[in-house]
Amino acid sequence: MASAEVGDDALGDDPTVKRLEAMAAERLGKEAGLFTASGTMANLVSLLTHCGRGDEAIAGHLSHIVQAEVGGAAGLASVNVRPARNDEQGRMDINEMRDLIRPREGYFPRTALICIENTHNYCNGSALPVSYTAEVAALAHEAGAALHIDGARIFNAAAALETTPAELAKDSDSVTFCLSKGLAAPMGSIVCGDAEFIHRARINRRMVGGGLRQVGIVASAGIVALEEMVDRLADDHANARHLADGLAQIPGIEIDPSKVQTNIMFWKHRGIETVKLNAALRERGVLSTMVHGRVRMLTHYGIERDDIDHALDVIREVTASLS
């Protein structure tokens, strides 16, 4: 990062950013890529580019776009998000989505976009297969809408399904992925799509304050992420399953290890409030978050098998003391 060749990305002349964007587009099988500061910005820019004011997008009721982006679709893009129900694997029912698509006449808003999430954060980090994405894409395109993939962890999905991110994204009109999650860079996300889409997305990125200057400093870390951090994602998945298997053996903990497909898991304790449990674990150096009343834990670069075993020891001791 300290030796990165930089320019002004707001003017399109940072060579390190250009290299990262080209690498990202190639990995996702798209024509072009666009660096953004975060996954939330990447999704917002995609919504702005696909949709006009007053248009509608369909997304899962547990999706990041609905749950964790501060209503940016409505507040900043003037796009209404119409939720469809996610099942435990993060999928939305095709028939429900078909019913949510607006008729193309009269006083209805235009259904401009369908959004799916892969892996699905709040649905146990589940990976959506190519066949499902193809089915949703066909539905969207039949209705004259586009398909956007919030692929924050699409490289995790590819590792879990033993395929490539490009294969998972081939039927989409746009796809995003985060450099700062499993790929371990300090910041940044990429939007990928065809050249014309990315040209318009670049303008929208500027509108939301994403025109950065010497951003090659952090883009260089993104290049390292793509070159060196992809193959090791399977280690995170193995560590997550080891953690889930260990949690299932602790009295009072409710978790189904078979649902842990990638690096995300959710669990709860039958007799301890999650807020109290998280606070006690934090005091002992084991960090977790709370989502919908459940403990959320992830494995990532820098967490090794010994760390998992230590965390299990701490969880065992804390739950015993609080029960």
N, C-alpha and C positions, 0 to 999 in steps of 0.2 A: 504493500500500500504506500509506503514511504517513497518508493522509487517509481510509482506509476506515472506514465506519460499522460498529461492532462491538457484539456482545452476548456472551452465554454460549451457545455452541453445544451444550454438554452439556445445557443446559436447553431447547434448541430455539429460542432467541430472538436468534440472530445474523443480522441482516437481509442482510448481504453473502453469508453462506453459503447462506441460503435462496434468494437470487437466483441464485447459481451452480448450486445443485442443480436449480432449475427450468429454467435454461438447458440444463444437461447432459441432463436428462430429455427436453426438447423435441428436442435435437439427435439423441438416440438413439431417439426414437420411443417412449419409455416413459412411464409415469404419474408416476414419482417418481425422485429421485436422493438419494444419500447421500455426503457428503464423507468421505474417509478420509485418513490420513496418507501412505499409500503403496500401490503396486500389490499388494504382498504382503499387506498388511492387507485390501485390498479383496477379494482372492481368498479369504483365510481367512474373512472375514465372510460371503462368499457360500456357502462350503462349510458353515459352521456353520448358516446359515439354511436351506439346502436339505436337509441331511442330519442324521440323528440319530446318536447314539453307536453304533458298530458297523456303520453303513451303508457302502456302497462307492461310489466314484466312478471312472469310467473317464476316463483322460487320456493324452495322448501320452507316449511314453517320453522324448522330448526337450522336453517342455513345461516352461515356467517353474515350474508347480506341482510337477512331479516333480523337476526338476533344481536349482532355485535358491531354494526357500522353506524350507529347513532342516527339511523334513519336518513342517511345521506342521499339515498335514491330519491326520496320525496323532498327532503329539505334543500338539497343542492341541485339535483338533476330534474326535479319536477316530474319524476316517474313514479307511478303507483306500483307497488309490488303486491301482487296477488298471491297469497300463500297456498301451496298444496301440501298435503300432509306427508311428512317423511316417515318411513318405517324404520325399524331398528338398524337397517343396513344403509340408511340414507337415501333410499330410492323413493321417488314419487310415483304414484299409480298413473299409468298412461291414460286410463279412462277418465280419471279425475282431472288430469291436465287438459285433456281434450274438452271436457265440459267447461273448463275455466277460460278457454280461448274465446275471445269475443267475436260475435258476428261482424262481418265486414260491411255493415250498413247501419244507417240510422244514427242514433246519438251515443253509441258505445265508444269507449276509448279503444285505440288500436292495440292489439296484442303484438308487441314488437320483438319480444325476447323471452326465451326460456333459459333459466340458469340452473345448472347442477353443480355439485361440489364433490371434488374427488382428490384426496380422501375426504370423507365427511367427518368433520371435527366433532360435532356433538352426538354423532351416532357411532361412537366407539372407534373412530378412525377407520371406518369401513372403506374398502376400495370398490369403486364401481367398475364393472367389466365393460369391455368394448361393446358387447352385444346390447347392453342397456343403453349406453350412450348413443349407439346407432339408432335405436328405437325412438329415443327422445328427439334426436336430430331429424329423423324422418317426420315426426309429428310437427315439429317447429317449422320445417321447411314447407310442408304441405299447407300450413296455415299462413305462409308468407312471413314468418318470424325467423329470427336468428337464434342460434344456440351458443351460449357462453358457458365455459367451464371455469369456475373458481377452483383452480388447481393448485391451491396454496401448497399442498403436499402431494402433487401428482407424481413426483419421483418416488415417494413412498408407495403410492398405489402401483406404480410400474414394478417396483421391486417385489411387492407382495404377490402380484399377479404374473410375475416372470414374463413381462413384456416390456415395451418401451413407452416413454411419455408420448412420442409421436403417434404410436398406434392408439393410445387412449384418447388422443386429441384429434384424430384424423377427421372425424365427422363434425367438429365444432367450427364455428365461425370466428370465435376468439377464445383464448385460454390465457389464464394468468398462472404464475407460480411464484412462490416466495423463495428468495435466496437465504432468508434469515431464520428459517425453521430447521427442518432436518438437514439442509445443506450447509448450515452453520456459519454463513456469512454474518457480519454485524448488522446489516440492514439491506433493504431493497427488494423489489419484486419486479417481474417482467410481464408485460402484456404482449401476446403474440397473435398475429392474424395475417391477412393478406396485406399487400403493400398499400393499397388505397385506404383500408381500414386504419392502419397504423399512421398514415399521414394525417388523417382526421383526428385520431386519438392523440397525436402529438400536440395538436392545437388545443384540445380539451385539457391535456395535462398542464399546459401553460395557464389555462383559465383557472385551474384549481390550485395554482401556486407550486406546480411541480417542475418548473423550468429551473434547473439547478446549474451551478457554474462548474467548478473543477471536481465534478462528481466521479471522475475516473479514479480518485483515491479509494472510494468504496466499491466502484465497479470492478476494480482489480481483485478485490476479495471475492466478488461474484464469479470471476473467472476461475479462481482457485476452487470455489465451491463446485462448479460444474466439472472441473478436471479431476478433483481429488476426493470429493465427498459423496459422490453418487453410489459407488460400489459398496461403501461401508454401511449404507442404510439397513441392509439385512441384519447387521449386528444390533442395531437399535430394536428391530422387530424381535429378535431372539431374546434380548434383554427384557423387553416389555412382557413377553410371554413368560419368562422366568419370574418376573415380578408378580404377574397375575396368578401364576400357579402357587407362588408363596402366599399371596394374600388370601387365596381360597382356603388355605389351611389354618388361618387365624380365626379363632372363635368369634362369632358375631359379625364378621365381614361378609357382605353379600357381593359377589362378583362371579361372572361366568367367563372363565379363561378362554373358552372356545370363541368368544366374540372379539377377542383381542387379535386383530389381523395385522396391525401395523405397529405404531409406536405410541398409541393413545389408549388410555383405559379410564373407566369410571367405576367407582365402587362406593359403598356406604356401610356404615356400621349400624346394626339394628338397635343398639342401646345408647349410642352417643350422638349428640348433635354435631353435624358436619362442621359448623363454625368453630365449635369448641375443640373438635378433633384437629382441624387444620392449624389452629393456634398452638395447640400442644406440640404438634409435629414440628412446626416452625421453630419453636423454642429449642428443639433438639436438632435443628439443622436439616430437617427433611421438608422440602418445599412442595406445596401442592396448591391447587386452586379449587374453588367451589363453583359448580355449574348445576343449576336446577336441583339443589339440595344434595348433590353427590360430590365426592372427592374426585378430582381430575388429576391424573398423573401422566407424564410423558417421559420417554427415554430419548436421549439425544447424544450427540458427540460430546465426549468428556465424561460420560456416565458409563462405567465399566461394571462387570459382573460383581466385583467386590463391593462396589457402591450399592448395587441392588441388594445384596445380602445384608449390608449394614442397615439400609433403609428398612428392610423387613424386620430386623432385630428391634429397631426403634419403634416401628409400628406395633409390633407384638407387645413391647413393654408399655407403650403409651395407652393402647386399648385396654390392656389388663388393669392399668392404674385408674382409668376413667370409668371402667365398667362397674 
